[in-house]
């Protein structure tokens, strides 16, 4: 049986509720750019709220984003959206 890439499950989770899909580079760009993230707020909210924190950090590291930057982004996005996210706490 082929090994499943855990990061592939991130995109499956993030894109499942939406017609428009983001690829890994697009999602990573959103996580690095708050203004861009607002244009894809549903995807970003799903990432921060539904993807396990360990996979969020793994995804961020795989795309050159430091975990502390992702946590800072999550806090800012939480404040903007009014949602609560585990990484922002």
DAHUBEL-V169410 format. One record per run of one state. SS is the DSSP state (alpha for helix, beta for strand, coil for the rest). FROM is the first residue (numbers start at 1). LEN is the number of residues. If there is no record, write none. Layout:
((SS/FROM/LEN) (SS/FROM/LEN))
This chain:
((coil/1/5) (alpha/6/11) (coil/17/7) (alpha/24/9) (coil/33/1) (alpha/34/6) (coil/40/1) (alpha/41/10) (coil/51/2) (alpha/53/10) (coil/63/4) (alpha/67/15) (coil/82/4) (alpha/86/3) (coil/89/1))
